[in-house]
């Protein structure tokens, strides 16, 4: 979906990644560095993986800094993210943190199920509001939110994860409406199953995708000032059909 009233968005020169070890986020950062991005903040829990990710981006010629950020500590988000915006303009915030969980296990362990929801939804609401307000204060910028096709309709195989993404998706759409006309562009990205280290060993659906394909779609969405991006694009029609399928029929589908 494209906002026809808005001009094309220039690709960012400065980028803040919330979820700095995400393979999708790093593929996106690499692609944007190859275009024009020069400053990248990688926010995540301190770890060797976060430092390794930063080193890889530095080798591409970017000024990369790491930032201690915990999605499960919303009380800290305003202070932590405020330090980044105090350093200078941020053209784009990529909200890329999240966990898949283990559906079969989490159904039997409500505490773990809630942990999935707190990470994917509650933490994102806090970080999204803080980032959106900071972008609005500076008068421009994009907030790119990684949702999922699982947000479109609860599926038996992953309804805990899917419900958390459904909440995130609805929140991001509402935030985009709230920020419309302020100079802030909110884009929701809905990929199908993404083949990463974190999904290794899980069944791969026919329309599965890769971090690089999602990164390419994000770049195109930024150029077009899109509000919603599907990866792959043909999923938009398919998911519309599934969303409206009668429940007795939907239950029989291998989803």
C-alpha positions as CSV (number, residue, x, y, z in Angstrom):
1,X,0.0,0.0,0.0
2,X,1.4,3.4,-1.0
3,X,0.5,6.8,0.4
4,X,-0.2,8.7,-2.8
5,X,-0.1,12.1,-1.1
6,X,3.5,11.8,0.1
7,X,6.7,12.2,-1.9
8,X,9.2,9.3,-2.3
9,X,11.3,8.8,0.8
10,X,15.0,9.2,0.4
11,X,17.1,6.3,1.7
12,X,18.5,6.9,5.2
13,X,22.0,8.1,6.0
14,X,21.5,7.2,9.7
15,X,19.9,4.1,11.0
16,X,18.9,2.8,14.4
17,X,18.3,-1.0,14.6
18,X,16.3,-2.3,17.5
19,X,17.3,-5.9,17.5
20,X,20.9,-5.6,16.4
21,X,21.6,-9.3,15.9
22,X,18.5,-10.0,13.7
23,X,19.6,-11.5,10.4
24,X,16.9,-9.5,8.6
25,X,18.0,-6.3,10.2
26,X,21.6,-6.9,9.4
27,X,20.8,-7.7,5.7
28,X,18.8,-4.5,5.6
29,X,21.7,-2.5,7.1
30,X,24.1,-4.0,4.6
31,X,21.9,-3.0,1.8
32,X,21.4,0.5,3.0
33,X,25.1,1.0,3.7
34,X,25.7,0.0,0.1
35,X,23.3,2.8,-1.0
36,X,24.0,5.8,1.3
37,X,23.7,4.9,5.0
38,X,26.8,6.0,6.9
39,X,25.8,5.8,10.6
40,X,24.3,2.7,12.2
41,X,23.3,2.1,15.8
42,X,22.8,-1.6,16.7
43,X,20.7,-1.9,19.8
44,X,20.4,-5.2,21.6
45,X,21.5,-7.1,24.6
46,X,25.3,-6.9,25.0
47,X,26.8,-10.0,23.6
48,X,29.7,-11.3,21.4
49,X,27.1,-11.7,18.6
50,X,26.2,-8.0,18.8
51,X,29.8,-6.9,18.6
52,X,30.5,-9.3,15.7
53,X,27.5,-7.8,13.8
54,X,28.9,-4.3,14.4
55,X,32.3,-5.3,13.2
56,X,30.9,-6.8,10.0
57,X,29.1,-3.5,9.2
58,X,32.2,-1.4,10.0
59,X,34.1,-3.4,7.4
60,X,31.6,-2.0,4.8
61,X,32.6,1.5,5.7
62,X,29.9,2.6,8.1
63,X,30.3,4.3,11.5
64,X,28.7,1.6,13.7
65,X,27.9,1.9,17.4
66,X,26.4,-0.6,19.7
67,X,23.8,0.2,22.4
68,X,22.5,-1.9,25.3
69,X,18.8,-2.4,24.8
70,X,16.4,-4.9,26.3
71,X,12.9,-5.2,24.8
72,X,11.7,-6.7,28.1
73,X,12.7,-3.5,30.1
74,X,10.3,-0.9,28.8
75,X,11.0,1.4,31.7
76,X,14.5,1.9,30.2
77,X,13.5,2.6,26.6
78,X,13.0,6.3,26.8
79,X,16.3,6.9,28.4
80,X,18.2,4.4,26.2
81,X,16.8,5.6,22.9
82,X,16.9,9.2,24.0
83,X,20.7,9.0,24.1
84,X,20.8,8.0,20.5
85,X,18.6,10.8,19.3
86,X,20.6,13.2,21.4
87,X,23.7,12.3,19.4
88,X,22.2,13.5,16.1
89,X,19.5,12.9,13.5
90,X,18.2,9.4,12.9
91,X,16.6,8.9,9.5
92,X,15.2,5.5,10.1
93,X,14.4,3.2,13.0
94,X,14.1,-0.5,12.2
95,X,12.1,-2.4,14.8
96,X,13.3,-5.9,14.3
97,X,13.4,-7.7,17.6
98,X,11.2,-10.6,18.3
99,X,11.1,-14.3,19.2
100,X,9.3,-17.3,17.5
101,X,8.9,-19.3,20.7
102,X,8.0,-23.0,20.5
103,X,4.2,-23.4,20.0
104,X,3.9,-27.0,21.3
105,X,6.0,-26.2,24.4
106,X,4.5,-22.8,25.0
107,X,0.9,-24.0,25.0
108,X,1.8,-26.1,28.0
109,X,3.8,-23.3,29.7
110,X,1.8,-20.1,30.0
111,X,4.8,-18.3,31.5
112,X,6.8,-18.9,28.4
113,X,3.9,-18.0,26.2
114,X,3.6,-14.6,28.0
115,X,7.3,-14.1,27.4
116,X,6.8,-14.4,23.7
117,X,4.0,-11.8,23.8
118,X,5.9,-9.4,26.1
119,X,8.9,-9.5,23.7
120,X,7.0,-9.3,20.4
121,X,4.2,-6.9,21.4
122,X,4.6,-5.2,24.8
123,X,8.3,-4.4,24.2
124,X,7.5,-3.2,20.7
125,X,4.7,-0.9,21.8
126,X,7.0,0.8,24.3
127,X,10.0,1.1,21.8
128,X,7.7,2.1,18.9
129,X,6.1,5.0,20.9
130,X,9.4,6.3,22.1
131,X,11.0,6.1,18.6
132,X,7.9,7.6,16.9
133,X,7.8,10.5,19.3
134,X,11.6,11.1,18.8
135,X,11.2,11.1,15.0
136,X,8.2,13.4,15.2
137,X,10.3,15.8,17.4
138,X,13.1,16.0,14.8
139,X,10.4,16.4,12.1
140,X,11.2,13.6,9.7
141,X,12.2,9.9,9.5
142,X,10.9,6.4,8.9
143,X,9.9,3.8,11.4
144,X,10.0,0.3,9.8
145,X,8.3,-2.4,11.8
146,X,8.9,-6.1,11.1
147,X,5.6,-7.9,11.4
148,X,4.7,-11.2,9.8
149,X,2.1,-12.9,7.6
150,X,1.2,-14.8,10.8
151,X,-0.4,-11.5,12.0
152,X,-3.1,-11.8,9.4
153,X,-5.0,-14.7,11.0
154,X,-4.4,-17.0,13.9
155,X,-3.1,-20.4,12.7
156,X,-3.1,-23.6,14.7
157,X,0.6,-24.1,14.2
158,X,1.7,-20.7,15.7
159,X,-1.2,-18.9,17.2
160,X,0.8,-17.6,20.2
161,X,3.5,-16.0,18.0
162,X,0.8,-15.0,15.5
163,X,-1.3,-13.3,18.1
164,X,1.6,-11.3,19.3
165,X,2.4,-10.2,15.8
166,X,-1.2,-9.4,15.1
167,X,-1.1,-7.0,18.1
168,X,2.2,-5.5,16.8
169,X,0.8,-5.1,13.3
170,X,-2.4,-3.3,14.5
171,X,-0.3,-1.1,16.8
172,X,2.0,-0.1,14.0
173,X,-0.8,0.7,11.6
174,X,-2.4,2.9,14.3
175,X,0.8,4.6,15.1
176,X,1.3,5.3,11.4
177,X,-2.2,6.9,11.3
178,X,-1.4,9.0,14.4
179,X,1.9,10.2,12.9
180,X,0.5,10.9,9.4
181,X,1.2,14.5,8.3
182,X,4.0,15.0,10.9
183,X,6.9,14.1,8.6
184,X,7.2,10.6,10.0
185,X,6.6,7.5,7.8
186,X,5.6,4.2,9.3
187,X,6.0,1.1,7.2
188,X,4.8,-2.4,8.2
189,X,6.7,-5.3,6.7
190,X,5.0,-8.7,6.5
191,X,7.3,-11.5,5.4
192,X,6.4,-15.1,5.2
193,X,8.6,-17.7,6.9
194,X,12.2,-16.3,6.7
195,X,15.0,-18.8,6.4
196,X,17.5,-17.9,9.1
197,X,19.6,-19.7,11.7
198,X,16.8,-19.2,14.2
199,X,14.3,-21.1,11.9
200,X,16.7,-23.9,11.0
201,X,15.0,-27.3,11.3
202,X,11.5,-25.9,11.1
203,X,9.3,-26.9,8.1
204,X,9.8,-24.5,5.2
205,X,6.6,-23.4,3.4
206,X,6.6,-23.0,-0.4
207,X,6.6,-19.2,-0.2
208,X,9.3,-18.9,2.4
209,X,11.8,-16.1,1.9
210,X,15.3,-14.9,2.9
211,X,16.7,-12.0,4.9
212,X,18.2,-10.6,1.7
213,X,14.8,-10.7,0.0
214,X,13.2,-8.9,2.9
215,X,16.0,-6.3,2.8
216,X,15.4,-5.7,-0.9
217,X,11.6,-5.3,-0.2
218,X,12.3,-2.8,2.6
219,X,14.5,-0.7,0.3
220,X,11.8,-0.7,-2.4
221,X,9.2,0.2,0.2
222,X,11.2,3.1,1.4
223,X,11.7,4.4,-2.1
224,X,7.9,4.1,-2.8
225,X,6.9,5.5,0.6
226,X,4.8,2.3,1.1
227,X,2.8,1.8,4.2
228,X,2.6,-2.0,4.0
229,X,5.1,-4.4,2.4
230,X,4.5,-8.1,1.7
231,X,7.4,-10.5,1.2
232,X,7.0,-12.0,-1.3
233,X,4.6,-9.5,-2.8
234,X,2.2,-12.1,-4.2
235,X,1.3,-13.1,-0.6
236,X,-1.0,-10.1,-0.4
237,X,-3.7,-11.7,-2.4
238,X,-3.3,-15.1,-0.9
239,X,-3.5,-13.8,2.7
240,X,-6.5,-11.8,1.8
241,X,-8.2,-15.0,0.7
242,X,-7.1,-16.9,3.9
243,X,-8.2,-14.0,6.1
244,X,-11.8,-14.3,4.8
245,X,-12.0,-18.1,4.6
246,X,-14.8,-19.7,6.7
247,X,-13.4,-21.1,9.9
248,X,-14.5,-24.7,9.2
249,X,-12.6,-24.6,5.9
250,X,-9.6,-22.7,7.5
251,X,-9.3,-25.4,10.2
252,X,-8.8,-28.1,7.5
253,X,-5.9,-26.2,5.8
254,X,-2.3,-27.4,6.6
255,X,-1.3,-24.2,8.3
